[in-house]
Amino acid sequence: MKTALAFCLCVLASTVHAQTPDAPIAQISTVPARQAVLANIVTAYGTLTFTPGQQMALNLPYAAQITHLWVTSGQSIQRGTPLYDVAPDPAALLAYQQAQSAVTLARRELQRNKSLFTQRLATQSQVDTARKALDDALHSVSALQIVTQRHVTAPFEGEVIKVLVAQGDRAQAGSTIMLLGRTGADTPAHAVVGVEPADSLSLRPGMPVELTVLDTRPGQAATPFKGTVSAIRSALNPQSKLVEVTVGIPPATPGLITGTAVKARIATEQGRHWIVPRSAVLRDSQGAYLFQVVNGKAKRINVVTRVSDKGQLGIDGALTPAQPIVVTGNYELKNGMAVREATP
């Protein structure tokens, strides 16, 4: 009787064991855990432009008529390139001629007083007064002499930013004829980009910037070039509601055209973090986390994301350097679940 009972129990136990499924094993892929110095990246967009220090306004010091325009807005110029011709206003030309006559008269008067002084017929005070009158007349001619400069040329290599008059216009004294921008091999370029107000708080002059031209031909890869943050405005642009940041570009950078749209990647504060692919970090109600493989099982590690750059994250957390990090297959994992590296 006892033998039969023992036999029945053994059969029942073997049947229950056969019906118990094996624990699931998740297929995963991993990368080694590693640390590196990574900078936080602020991305912004803007255009290549001239700074105020690179611009020059050409003004008329006297009333005149624009008789000929040799250039148009956006045109490249060299030093000496003809810009415009002017015909002085008759009243301005008359004032110049009168000033010249005054110089002639003052010079004669000075000579006459010197001659009288040698004959003791004039005093030193009279000679000094005549000399001052000549000096004043010469200053007047010097101030009006530009009236005779009817052909105006470019003072440096650069670009005509904007022409503000039309051929044939009569311009008053002090009117701006055109605005020039300085370029050249020894002149640095600049870009102005718009940054979100919250991101601008972490920016400082001197931070490195990687810029990429956006206006490229189809199929042509843009070559990044370097710059540095040179100025940060303290007020929002009223149209874009962004903070304008000026990026200085070395003079030797080739092929840059004013007005070109650019993308800027500004590297802010750097720090040493665990570097993982973006796919390794998951989120739930407890926050960000990832899985490391410990003795063939998944171990959940809570992390904090510090830096995001080009598909990689810089994170902080209690990771073990010798344990690989799960990058695919992690969505189905639970803490303590058995895992196996997927065969390529």
C-alpha positions in Angstrom: 0.0 0.0 0.0 2.8 2.4 0.9 4.7 1.5 -2.3 1.6 2.3 -4.5 1.0 5.6 -2.8 4.6 6.7 -3.3 4.4 5.7 -6.9 1.3 7.9 -7.4 2.9 10.9 -5.8 6.0 10.6 -8.0 3.9 10.5 -11.1 1.8 13.5 -10.0 5.0 15.5 -9.2 6.5 14.7 -12.6 3.3 15.8 -14.4 3.2 19.2 -12.6 6.9 19.8 -13.4 6.3 19.1 -17.0 3.5 21.6 -17.2 5.5 24.5 -15.6 6.8 26.7 -18.4 10.5 27.9 -18.5 11.2 31.5 -17.3 11.3 33.9 -20.3 14.7 35.0 -21.6 14.8 38.3 -23.4 16.9 38.8 -26.6 18.9 42.1 -26.2 21.9 43.9 -27.6 24.3 45.9 -25.4 27.2 48.4 -25.5 30.0 48.7 -23.0 29.6 51.2 -20.2 32.0 54.1 -20.7 32.5 57.6 -19.4 33.7 60.7 -21.3 33.6 64.5 -21.2 30.6 65.8 -23.2 29.4 69.4 -23.6 25.8 70.4 -23.6 24.8 71.7 -27.0 22.5 74.6 -27.7 21.2 74.6 -31.3 20.2 77.9 -33.0 19.6 79.3 -36.5 20.4 82.6 -38.1 22.3 84.3 -40.9 25.8 85.5 -41.8 25.8 89.3 -41.5 27.9 92.4 -40.9 28.5 93.7 -37.4 28.0 97.5 -36.8 31.8 97.9 -36.7 32.1 96.4 -40.2 29.6 98.8 -41.7 30.1 102.3 -43.1 27.5 104.8 -44.2 28.4 107.1 -47.1 26.9 110.5 -46.5 26.7 113.7 -48.5 28.2 116.7 -46.6 26.5 119.1 -49.0 23.3 119.2 -51.1 23.8 117.5 -54.4 22.2 115.5 -57.2 23.0 111.9 -57.8 24.0 111.9 -61.5 25.1 108.3 -61.8 25.0 105.1 -59.7 27.7 102.5 -60.5 26.7 99.8 -58.1 23.6 98.0 -56.7 22.7 96.5 -53.4 24.5 93.2 -52.7 27.3 93.9 -55.1 30.9 93.0 -54.2 33.4 95.8 -54.4 37.1 96.3 -54.3 39.0 99.3 -53.0 38.7 102.0 -55.6 35.5 100.6 -57.3 33.4 103.5 -58.6 30.3 103.9 -56.4 28.4 107.1 -57.6 28.8 110.5 -59.2 27.3 113.7 -57.8 26.7 117.2 -59.1 26.9 119.7 -56.3 24.0 121.9 -55.6 24.6 125.4 -57.1 24.4 127.1 -53.7 27.0 124.7 -52.3 29.3 125.3 -55.3 28.9 129.0 -54.9 29.8 128.8 -51.2 33.0 126.9 -52.1 33.9 129.6 -54.7 33.3 132.3 -52.2 35.5 130.6 -49.7 38.3 130.4 -52.3 37.9 134.1 -52.9 38.0 134.8 -49.2 41.4 132.9 -49.0 42.8 135.0 -51.8 41.7 138.2 -50.2 42.9 137.2 -46.7 46.3 136.3 -48.1 46.7 139.7 -49.8 45.6 141.5 -46.6 48.2 139.6 -44.6 51.0 140.5 -47.0 49.8 144.1 -47.0 49.9 144.3 -43.1 53.3 142.7 -43.0 54.6 145.3 -45.4 53.1 148.1 -43.4 54.6 146.6 -40.2 58.1 146.7 -41.6 57.5 150.4 -42.4 56.1 150.9 -38.9 52.8 151.8 -40.3 50.9 148.8 -38.8 51.0 147.1 -35.4 51.8 143.5 -34.5 48.2 143.1 -33.5 47.0 144.0 -37.0 49.4 141.5 -38.5 48.1 138.8 -36.1 44.5 139.7 -36.9 45.2 139.4 -40.7 47.0 136.0 -40.1 43.9 134.7 -38.2 41.6 135.8 -41.0 43.7 133.8 -43.5 43.6 130.7 -41.2 39.8 131.0 -40.9 39.4 131.3 -44.7 41.6 128.2 -45.3 39.6 126.2 -42.8 36.4 127.2 -44.7 37.9 126.1 -48.0 39.0 122.8 -46.4 35.5 122.1 -45.1 33.9 122.8 -48.5 36.6 121.3 -50.7 34.7 117.9 -50.8 32.2 119.7 -53.0 34.6 119.3 -55.9 34.8 115.5 -55.3 32.1 114.5 -57.7 33.3 110.9 -58.3 33.1 108.7 -55.2 34.9 105.3 -55.0 35.0 102.5 -52.5 37.3 103.0 -49.5 37.9 99.3 -48.9 37.1 95.7 -50.1 33.6 94.6 -49.2 30.0 94.6 -50.2 27.3 97.2 -51.0 24.8 96.4 -48.2 22.1 98.8 -49.5 21.7 101.7 -51.9 19.4 104.3 -50.4 18.9 106.6 -53.3 18.0 106.4 -57.0 19.9 107.9 -59.9 18.8 111.5 -60.4 17.7 112.0 -56.8 18.5 115.4 -55.2 19.9 114.7 -51.7 20.1 117.2 -48.9 23.3 117.7 -46.9 23.8 114.8 -44.4 21.8 112.3 -46.5 23.0 108.7 -46.5 23.7 107.5 -50.1 24.6 103.9 -49.4 25.7 101.5 -46.7 28.9 99.4 -47.2 30.1 96.3 -45.4 33.8 95.5 -45.0 35.1 92.0 -46.1 38.5 90.7 -47.1 41.0 88.1 -46.1 41.9 89.9 -42.9 38.3 90.7 -41.9 36.4 88.2 -39.6 32.9 87.2 -40.6 30.0 87.1 -38.2 26.7 85.2 -37.8 23.7 86.3 -35.7 21.6 83.4 -34.4 18.5 83.3 -32.3 18.6 81.3 -29.0 15.7 80.4 -26.7 15.7 82.7 -23.7 16.2 79.7 -21.3 19.1 78.4 -23.2 20.8 81.9 -23.4 21.3 81.9 -19.7 24.0 79.2 -20.1 25.9 81.0 -22.8 29.1 83.0 -22.3 31.4 84.9 -24.7 34.2 82.7 -26.0 32.2 79.4 -26.1 33.0 77.3 -29.2 30.4 77.1 -32.0 30.1 74.7 -34.9 28.3 76.3 -37.8 26.8 74.7 -40.9 25.5 76.5 -44.0 21.9 75.5 -44.7 21.6 76.9 -48.3 23.4 74.0 -50.0 22.8 72.5 -53.4 20.8 69.3 -53.6 23.1 66.3 -52.9 25.9 68.6 -51.6 27.0 68.0 -48.0 27.6 71.1 -46.0 31.1 71.4 -44.4 30.9 72.6 -40.8 33.2 75.5 -39.8 34.2 76.9 -36.5 33.4 80.1 -34.6 33.1 81.5 -31.1 30.4 83.4 -29.2 31.4 87.0 -29.2 28.3 88.8 -27.9 25.0 88.0 -26.3 22.1 90.5 -26.3 20.3 91.1 -23.0 16.9 91.7 -24.6 14.6 89.7 -26.8 14.2 90.4 -30.5 10.7 91.9 -30.7 9.8 89.8 -33.8 11.3 86.4 -33.1 11.1 86.6 -29.3 14.6 85.0 -29.2 17.9 86.2 -27.8 20.3 87.3 -30.5 23.8 85.8 -30.2 26.7 87.1 -32.4 29.2 84.4 -33.4 32.6 85.5 -34.6 34.2 83.5 -37.5 37.9 83.5 -38.3 39.0 85.6 -41.4 40.5 82.6 -43.2 37.1 80.8 -43.5 36.4 80.5 -47.2 33.2 80.7 -49.3 31.0 82.7 -46.9 28.3 84.9 -48.4 26.5 87.5 -46.4 22.8 86.7 -45.8 23.4 82.9 -46.0 21.3 80.9 -43.5 23.3 78.9 -41.0 22.8 76.4 -38.2 24.8 76.9 -35.0 25.7 74.3 -32.4 27.0 76.1 -29.3 29.0 74.0 -26.8 28.2 75.1 -23.3 29.5 73.8 -19.9 31.4 70.5 -20.2 31.2 67.6 -17.7 32.2 63.9 -17.3 29.2 61.6 -17.7 28.3 58.1 -18.7 27.8 58.1 -22.5 25.0 56.0 -23.9 22.9 55.9 -27.1 19.5 57.6 -26.8 17.8 54.3 -27.2 19.3 53.0 -23.9 17.4 55.4 -21.7 13.7 54.7 -20.9 11.1 56.6 -18.8 8.3 55.7 -16.5 6.5 57.2 -13.5 9.7 57.0 -11.5 11.8 58.9 -14.1 14.6 58.0 -16.4 16.3 54.6 -16.2 18.3 51.9 -18.1 19.3 48.3 -17.7 22.7 46.8 -17.2 23.4 43.1 -17.5 24.5 41.5 -14.2 25.1 37.7 -14.2 22.9 37.2 -17.1 20.0 39.2 -15.7 18.7 42.7 -16.3 19.3 45.2 -13.5 17.4 48.5 -13.5 19.5 51.6 -12.8 17.8 55.0 -12.3 19.7 57.8 -14.1 19.5 61.6 -14.7 20.1 63.0 -18.2 22.6 65.8 -18.2 23.6 66.3 -21.9 22.0 65.4 -25.2 24.2 65.6 -28.4 23.9 63.9 -31.8 21.9 60.8 -30.7 24.0 60.4 -27.5 23.1 61.2 -23.9 25.4 62.1 -21.1 23.8 60.6 -17.9 24.6 60.3 -14.2 23.7 57.3 -12.2 25.0 54.3 -10.1 26.3 52.4 -13.1 28.8 49.6 -12.8 31.7 50.1 -15.2 32.2 46.4 -16.0 28.6 45.6 -16.8 27.2 46.2 -20.4 24.3 48.5 -21.0 21.2 47.3 -22.8 20.4 49.4 -25.9 17.8 47.3 -27.8 15.2 44.9 -26.4 15.0 46.9 -23.2 11.3 47.9 -23.6 10.2 44.4 -22.6 12.6 44.0 -19.7 11.8 43.9 -16.0 14.2 44.1 -13.1 15.8 40.7 -12.6 14.6 39.2 -16.0 17.0 36.8 -17.6 18.6 38.1 -20.8 20.6 36.8 -23.7 22.7 38.7 -26.2 21.1 38.5 -29.6 23.1 36.8 -32.4 24.0 39.3 -35.1 
